[in-house]
Amino acid sequence: MSKYIPPSADLAATTTVSPRKRRRWPAFLALVAALLVGGGIGFVVGSDPLDSRSAALDQREQDADQRDEEIAQRERDFAEAKEASNAALDSRRKTLDEKGADLSRREQELLPKEREAAKNVINGDGIYLVGIDINPGTYRNSGGSRCYWQRSSGTSGGFGEILANGNESGPAVVTILPSDVAFTSKRCGTWSLVS
């Protein structure tokens, strides 16, 4: 007797199924895509924009620190130059003050001599007081046309006060005595003490 085989089992037993060939290219494509995506993520992570910004900021900070140091050095150099300049100015001021004091002292010493020397010259027209405006002594003038001179014993203008006078048309010599009160000069130019 034959054995009963159910139809489905029979079919499986009687039918030979050839194994199906698997396609590998979709798996290969998936692997390549995964590698590309992974590499891209690695590239993006490796070149983080925050890192480049941070590096740029660090460089800027270094540049700013360097500029600050250069400015600070310039300020120190300027302060040193200013201090040296002030010291030189102080020294110069001290020297000038000393010279000014010396000149003032010499001027005070020379002032009486200059006043005395000024009394040895009679400049221009006028009435000069003997011993106050002019010194007594012998004077010579530079000359002048119609020169009038007068020695007086007073200043009232009276004829009785005239001690001596003259009208000259060229250089003249006059001796003014210590007892004279005034000397008058008109159109005679400059009189200079000769002795």
Backbone as CSV, one residue per row, in Angstrom:
resi,resn,N_x,N_y,N_z,CA_x,CA_y,CA_z,C_x,C_y,C_z
1,MET,0.815,-1.136,0.000,0.000,0.000,0.000,0.857,1.195,0.000
2,SER,0.306,2.036,-0.551,1.121,3.238,-0.662,0.713,4.208,0.413
3,LYS,1.642,4.940,0.668,1.490,5.914,1.728,0.817,7.147,1.182
4,TYR,-0.002,7.760,2.034,-0.740,8.952,1.599,0.063,10.180,1.945
5,ILE,0.191,10.939,0.958,0.928,12.178,1.152,-0.056,13.306,0.912
6,PRO,-0.103,14.146,1.839,-1.020,15.269,1.623,-0.533,16.116,0.451
7,PRO,-1.413,16.789,-0.142,-1.059,17.486,-1.360,0.021,18.540,-1.137
8,SER,0.016,19.236,-0.088,1.028,20.257,0.095,2.379,19.634,0.346
9,ALA,2.407,18.563,1.102,3.653,17.913,1.336,4.124,17.243,0.083
10,ASP,3.176,16.790,-0.641,3.501,16.156,-1.886,4.107,17.132,-2.852
11,LEU,3.534,18.170,-2.877,4.035,19.197,-3.783,5.456,19.580,-3.396
12,ALA,5.718,19.701,-2.098,7.047,20.098,-1.659,8.025,18.989,-1.927
13,ALA,7.613,17.790,-1.838,8.519,16.691,-2.030,8.790,16.456,-3.488
14,THR,7.806,16.659,-4.275,7.960,16.385,-5.670,8.574,17.569,-6.420
15,THR,8.385,18.697,-5.911,8.870,19.878,-6.629,10.205,20.271,-6.044
16,THR,11.139,20.483,-6.910,12.420,20.963,-6.442,12.470,22.465,-6.678
17,VAL,12.826,23.094,-5.653,12.898,24.572,-5.729,14.355,24.955,-5.847
18,SER,14.593,25.775,-6.848,15.971,26.228,-6.984,16.208,27.426,-6.054
19,PRO,17.350,27.435,-5.435,17.594,28.549,-4.495,17.669,29.875,-5.264
20,ARG,17.129,30.890,-4.658,17.030,32.207,-5.280,18.313,32.975,-5.060
21,LYS,18.767,33.619,-6.062,19.995,34.383,-5.961,19.675,35.709,-5.294
22,ARG,20.421,35.990,-4.298,20.193,37.255,-3.592,20.908,38.380,-4.294
23,ARG,20.298,39.481,-4.288,20.914,40.673,-4.881,21.697,41.402,-3.795
24,ARG,22.926,41.663,-4.109,23.790,42.300,-3.102,23.968,43.803,-3.340
25,TRP,23.661,44.323,-4.442,23.926,45.747,-4.722,23.134,46.693,-3.827
26,PRO,21.909,46.434,-3.395,21.277,47.383,-2.473,22.021,47.437,-1.139
27,ALA,22.541,46.319,-0.681,23.291,46.328,0.572,24.595,47.102,0.401
28,PHE,25.198,46.905,-0.779,26.433,47.649,-1.055,26.165,49.156,-1.093
29,LEU,25.085,49.534,-1.744,24.715,50.955,-1.790,24.428,51.506,-0.398
30,ALA,23.793,50.735,0.411,23.491,51.169,1.785,24.776,51.362,2.578
31,LEU,25.734,50.441,2.331,27.027,50.556,3.021,27.775,51.804,2.573
32,VAL,27.797,52.058,1.265,28.476,53.259,0.741,27.805,54.513,1.274
33,ALA,26.457,54.525,1.292,25.720,55.694,1.800,26.041,55.925,3.275
34,ALA,26.107,54.849,4.023,26.420,54.976,5.452,27.818,55.550,5.652
35,LEU,28.744,55.043,4.817,30.113,55.571,4.935,30.175,57.054,4.567
36,LEU,29.459,57.422,3.503,29.455,58.838,3.106,28.826,59.724,4.173
37,VAL,27.721,59.305,4.704,27.052,60.079,5.751,27.948,60.154,6.982
38,GLY,28.548,59.040,7.344,29.456,59.047,8.501,30.663,59.955,8.271
39,GLY,31.239,59.892,7.062,32.392,60.752,6.746,32.003,62.214,6.750
40,GLY,30.810,62.505,6.198,30.339,63.891,6.200,30.135,64.410,7.606
41,ILE,29.560,63.588,8.452,29.375,64.003,9.858,30.723,64.210,10.517
42,GLY,31.651,63.319,10.233,32.994,63.476,10.809,33.669,64.743,10.316
43,PHE,33.478,65.043,9.025,34.075,66.263,8.467,33.462,67.504,9.107
44,VAL,32.133,67.489,9.228,31.450,68.629,9.836,31.866,68.770,11.295
45,VAL,31.936,67.652,11.999,32.347,67.706,13.405,33.808,68.131,13.497
46,GLY,34.652,67.653,12.587,36.070,67.996,12.615,36.310,69.462,12.293
47,SER,35.496,70.032,11.453,35.677,71.437,11.111,34.574,72.265,11.755
48,ASP,34.478,72.173,13.033,33.459,72.877,13.796,33.625,74.386,13.631
49,PRO,32.607,75.130,13.194,32.734,76.578,13.034,33.023,77.286,14.361
50,LEU,32.588,76.706,15.462,32.871,77.319,16.758,34.366,77.276,17.059
51,ASP,35.009,76.171,16.648,36.451,76.076,16.861,37.194,77.139,16.059
52,SER,36.784,77.339,14.797,37.473,78.346,13.983,37.200,79.751,14.524
53,ARG,35.987,79.993,14.977,35.691,81.298,15.585,36.491,81.503,16.864
54,SER,36.580,80.467,17.633,37.345,80.539,18.876,38.821,80.824,18.580
55,ALA,39.357,80.160,17.563,40.755,80.404,17.194,40.941,81.834,16.698
56,ALA,39.971,82.341,15.905,40.059,83.720,15.418,39.987,84.712,16.570
57,LEU,39.101,84.432,17.538,39.003,85.311,18.711,40.292,85.286,19.534
58,ASP,40.862,84.096,19.674,42.141,83.999,20.391,43.224,84.826,19.700
59,GLN,43.264,84.769,18.370,44.259,85.541,17.621,44.007,87.035,17.798
60,ARG,42.752,87.426,17.768,42.436,88.851,17.965,42.838,89.319,19.356
61,GLU,42.586,88.477,20.335,42.982,88.830,21.702,44.498,88.982,21.808
62,GLN,45.221,88.073,21.160,46.689,88.186,21.171,47.138,89.472,20.487
63,ASP,46.499,89.795,19.337,46.845,91.034,18.625,46.524,92.260,19.494
64,ALA,45.375,92.213,20.163,44.987,93.339,21.033,45.955,93.469,22.207
65,ASP,46.343,92.332,22.786,47.318,92.371,23.883,48.650,92.953,23.422
66,GLN,49.058,92.560,22.207,50.316,93.087,21.665,50.215,94.599,21.433
67,ARG,49.079,95.046,20.872,48.893,96.492,20.663,48.864,97.229,21.994
68,ASP,48.186,96.646,22.995,48.145,97.273,24.320,49.548,97.414,24.892
69,GLU,50.365,96.394,24.716,51.745,96.447,25.218,52.545,97.510,24.476
70,GLU,52.336,97.591,23.144,53.042,98.622,22.366,52.626,100.020,22.817
71,ILE,51.323,100.205,23.053,50.827,101.508,23.530,51.402,101.817,24.902
72,ALA,51.408,100.823,25.775,51.965,101.025,27.115,53.446,101.391,27.037
73,GLN,54.181,100.738,26.125,55.596,101.065,25.963,55.773,102.482,25.447
74,ARG,54.936,102.864,24.490,55.014,104.243,23.978,54.714,105.248,25.077
75,GLU,53.712,104.942,25.908,53.389,105.837,27.025,54.558,105.935,27.999
76,ARG,55.209,104.794,28.263,56.375,104.841,29.157,57.499,105.664,28.534
77,ASP,57.723,105.456,27.222,58.761,106.234,26.528,58.432,107.724,26.555
78,PHE,57.156,108.048,26.321,56.731,109.456,26.337,56.925,110.060,27.723
79,ALA,56.544,109.299,28.757,56.698,109.790,30.129,58.171,110.035,30.453
80,GLU,59.042,109.117,30.011,60.476,109.295,30.250,61.003,110.520,29.500
81,ALA,60.569,110.681,28.250,61.015,111.839,27.463,60.498,113.130,28.077
82,LYS,59.253,113.107,28.550,58.680,114.302,29.183,59.430,114.634,30.465
83,GLU,59.747,113.604,31.229,60.488,113.830,32.475,61.874,114.401,32.180
84,ALA,62.542,113.862,31.166,63.860,114.391,30.791,63.744,115.824,30.280
85,SER,62.703,116.076,29.496,62.489,117.432,28.977,62.207,118.403,30.113
86,ASN,61.373,117.982,31.066,61.079,118.845,32.217,62.336,119.103,33.039
87,ALA,63.156,118.082,33.195,64.402,118.262,33.946,65.308,119.251,33.220
88,ALA,65.386,119.120,31.885,66.204,120.061,31.107,65.642,121.469,31.200
89,LEU,64.307,121.590,31.140,63.682,122.913,31.255,63.915,123.511,32.646
90,ASP,63.815,122.670,33.663,64.073,123.161,35.023,65.506,123.653,35.156
91,SER,66.425,122.878,34.592,67.833,123.284,34.638,68.035,124.595,33.887
92,ARG,67.411,124.685,32.706,67.522,125.911,31.898,66.894,127.095,32.636
93,ARG,65.736,126.859,33.264,65.065,127.921,34.019,65.944,128.379,35.184
94,LYS,66.572,127.422,35.853,67.444,127.770,36.971,68.615,128.614,36.478
95,THR,69.216,128.188,35.344,70.329,128.944,34.775,69.890,130.345,34.380
96,LEU,68.716,130.438,33.741,68.214,131.760,33.332,67.886,132.628,34.535
97,ASP,67.332,132.010,35.583,67.050,132.779,36.800,68.342,133.317,37.417
98,GLU,69.374,132.462,37.428,70.661,132.909,37.966,71.231,134.051,37.127
99,LYS,71.154,133.893,35.783,71.662,134.959,34.908,70.829,136.223,35.052
100,GLY,69.495,136.043,35.199,68.622,137.197,35.390,68.956,137.930,36.679
101,ALA,69.211,137.168,37.739,69.574,137.792,39.021,70.913,138.515,38.897
102,ASP,71.859,137.889,38.158,73.158,138.516,37.954,73.018,139.803,37.141
103,LEU,72.202,139.757,36.083,71.979,140.963,35.276,71.306,142.059,36.084
104,SER,70.350,141.668,36.912,69.666,142.657,37.749,70.651,143.316,38.711
105,ARG,71.522,142.497,39.296,72.524,143.033,40.229,73.465,143.989,39.495
106,ARG,73.910,143.569,38.295,74.818,144.418,37.525,74.127,145.700,37.072
107,GLU,72.849,145.579,36.729,72.110,146.769,36.329,72.004,147.753,37.496
108,GLN,71.757,147.203,38.675,71.683,148.075,39.852,73.028,148.746,40.125
109,GLU,74.110,148.014,39.859,75.440,148.604,40.031,75.726,149.662,38.969
110,LEU,75.255,149.404,37.743,75.542,150.323,36.646,74.594,151.513,36.592
111,LEU,73.435,151.381,37.186,72.434,152.447,37.089,72.963,153.796,37.558
112,PRO,73.611,153.900,38.704,74.150,155.213,39.101,75.192,155.734,38.102
113,LYS,76.023,154.809,37.578,77.039,155.226,36.613,76.388,155.691,35.313
114,GLU,75.327,154.993,34.904,74.620,155.401,33.690,73.952,156.756,33.891
115,ARG,73.349,156.936,35.061,72.725,158.252,35.341,73.779,159.347,35.335
116,GLU,74.918,159.043,35.925,76.005,160.027,35.952,76.521,160.301,34.541
117,ALA,76.659,159.227,33.740,77.113,159.404,32.362,76.085,160.184,31.556
118,ALA,74.794,159.966,31.831,73.750,160.696,31.116,73.826,162.187,31.429
119,LYS,74.338,162.542,32.600,74.468,163.957,32.967,75.637,164.620,32.240
120,ASN,76.432,163.825,31.533,77.569,164.365,30.791,77.217,164.702,29.343
121,VAL,75.961,164.567,29.010,75.500,164.873,27.656,74.260,165.750,27.752
122,ILE,74.226,166.816,26.949,73.069,167.700,26.879,72.454,167.505,25.494
123,ASN,71.286,166.865,25.466,70.625,166.536,24.196,69.521,167.543,23.889
124,GLY,69.681,168.246,22.795,68.590,169.089,22.303,68.347,170.353,23.093
125,ASP,67.247,171.027,22.706,66.879,172.310,23.309,66.270,172.106,24.686
126,GLY,66.508,173.085,25.589,65.905,173.055,26.903,66.721,173.798,27.930
127,ILE,66.160,173.846,29.153,66.846,174.425,30.304,67.198,173.269,31.226
128,TYR,68.501,173.126,31.516,68.995,172.001,32.301,69.540,172.508,33.623
129,LEU,69.168,171.841,34.734,69.661,172.223,36.058,71.025,171.586,36.291
130,VAL,71.982,172.443,36.723,73.347,171.988,36.958,73.370,171.144,38.242
131,GLY,73.993,169.955,38.166,74.076,169.046,39.313,72.895,168.090,39.386
132,ILE,71.807,168.434,38.696,70.625,167.550,38.692,70.463,166.913,37.309
133,ASP,70.331,167.786,36.297,70.179,167.290,34.933,71.531,167.087,34.242
134,ILE,72.464,167.981,34.552,73.785,167.932,33.914,74.861,168.159,34.963
135,ASN,76.059,167.669,34.650,77.213,167.887,35.517,77.930,169.170,35.093
136,PRO,78.571,169.821,36.062,79.419,170.954,35.672,80.634,170.448,34.914
137,GLY,81.237,171.291,34.101,82.418,170.912,33.345,82.454,171.646,32.024
138,THR,83.434,171.306,31.214,83.591,171.945,29.904,82.939,171.065,28.846
139,TYR,82.045,171.675,28.043,81.251,170.970,27.027,81.566,171.521,25.638
140,ARG,81.471,170.619,24.669,81.585,171.018,23.266,80.322,170.530,22.560
141,ASN,79.765,171.370,21.684,78.551,170.941,20.976,78.884,170.446,19.579
142,SER,77.888,169.837,18.939,78.067,169.309,17.594,77.887,170.394,16.539
143,GLY,77.518,171.579,16.949,77.377,172.708,16.017,75.936,172.871,15.583
144,GLY,75.627,174.030,15.103,74.284,174.323,14.624,74.238,175.787,14.206
145,SER,73.353,176.102,13.296,73.255,177.501,12.876,72.370,178.246,13.859
146,ARG,72.767,179.447,14.200,72.051,180.319,15.145,71.909,179.657,16.507
147,CYS,72.956,178.968,16.995,72.971,178.312,18.306,73.015,179.380,19.398
148,TYR,72.092,179.284,20.366,72.111,180.177,21.523,72.278,179.318,22.759
149,TRP,73.233,179.721,23.642,73.435,179.058,24.912,73.488,180.123,26.004
150,GLN,73.174,179.682,27.246,73.177,180.645,28.361,73.436,179.917,29.665
151,ARG,74.363,180.460,30.468,74.585,180.017,31.848,73.833,180.990,32.755
152,SER,73.106,180.400,33.763,72.272,181.259,34.608,72.520,180.960,36.084
153,SER,72.281,181.991,36.916,72.397,181.836,38.374,71.035,181.543,38.997
154,GLY,69.990,181.463,38.203,68.627,181.178,38.691,67.766,180.727,37.530
155,THR,66.484,180.497,37.846,65.562,180.015,36.814,64.352,180.924,36.646
156,SER,64.405,182.147,37.178,63.263,183.048,37.064,63.154,183.665,35.672
157,GLY,64.231,183.660,34.908,64.215,184.230,33.568,64.615,185.691,33.519
158,GLY,65.005,186.256,34.690,65.414,187.672,34.720,66.789,187.860,34.086
159,PHE,66.994,189.096,33.538,68.283,189.398,32.907,69.424,189.368,33.905
160,GLY,69.144,189.646,35.163,70.190,189.683,36.189,70.753,188.307,36.494
161,GLU,70.049,187.220,36.094,70.502,185.858,36.354,71.430,185.333,35.263
162,ILE,71.576,186.075,34.189,72.435,185.613,33.098,73.887,185.823,33.498
163,LEU,74.624,184.717,33.578,76.042,184.775,33.911,76.883,184.897,32.647
164,ALA,76.512,184.168,31.600,77.212,184.243,30.319,76.277,183.670,29.257
165,ASN,76.425,184.126,28.019,75.634,183.575,26.927,76.383,183.783,25.624
166,GLY,75.842,183.163,24.549,76.511,183.324,23.266,75.627,182.868,22.123
167,ASN,75.868,183.429,20.948,75.234,183.008,19.701,76.342,182.460,18.822
168,GLU,76.208,181.216,18.450,77.278,180.559,17.697,76.730,180.107,16.341
169,SER,77.575,180.027,15.360,77.175,179.523,14.045,77.970,178.268,13.690
170,GLY,78.489,177.580,14.654,79.249,176.352,14.452,79.511,175.721,15.800
171,PRO,80.453,174.810,15.882,80.769,174.202,17.179,81.246,175.250,18.172
172,ALA,80.859,175.037,19.426,81.237,175.974,20.484,81.684,175.180,21.707
173,VAL,82.453,175.837,22.567,82.914,175.248,23.824,82.466,176.168,24.940
174,VAL,81.813,175.574,25.989,81.319,176.353,27.132,81.716,175.623,28.398
175,THR,82.176,176.378,29.413,82.490,175.793,30.716,81.369,176.156,31.676
176,ILE,80.704,175.112,32.210,79.620,175.299,33.170,80.220,175.069,34.554
177,LEU,80.076,176.068,35.433,80.674,176.013,36.772,79.749,175.313,37.761
178,PRO,80.308,174.733,38.824,79.471,174.098,39.835,78.522,175.085,40.498
179,SER,78.859,176.369,40.503,78.005,177.384,41.124,76.847,177.811,40.213
180,ASP,76.901,177.428,38.930,75.797,177.764,38.020,74.558,176.985,38.433
181,VAL,73.361,177.602,38.232,72.103,176.944,38.573,71.517,176.243,37.349
182,ALA,71.611,176.901,36.176,70.965,176.336,34.983,71.796,176.629,33.747
183,PHE,71.546,175.828,32.728,72.176,176.033,31.423,71.073,175.908,30.376
184,THR,71.007,176.863,29.472,69.993,176.893,28.422,70.667,176.643,27.080
185,SER,70.017,175.820,26.241,70.536,175.516,24.911,69.395,175.562,23.907
186,LYS,69.608,176.290,22.774,68.607,176.354,21.707,69.328,176.244,20.363
187,ARG,68.880,175.265,19.552,69.416,175.039,18.203,70.927,174.773,18.197
188,CYS,71.446,174.146,19.234,72.892,173.907,19.346,73.268,172.441,19.116
189,GLY,72.311,171.572,18.923,72.633,170.156,18.768,72.950,169.503,20.112
190,THR,73.897,168.602,20.119,74.237,167.866,21.331,75.535,168.389,21.914
191,TRP,75.517,168.635,23.231,76.704,169.053,23.971,77.272,167.816,24.684
192,SER,78.579,167.633,24.624,79.230,166.510,25.299,80.323,167.029,26.214
193,LEU,80.432,166.444,27.396,81.466,166.819,28.366,82.832,166.389,27.833
194,VAL,83.747,167.341,27.782,85.089,167.019,27.324,86.085,167.005,28.479
195,SER,85.796,167.688,29.544,86.648,167.636,30.750,85.907,168.183,31.936
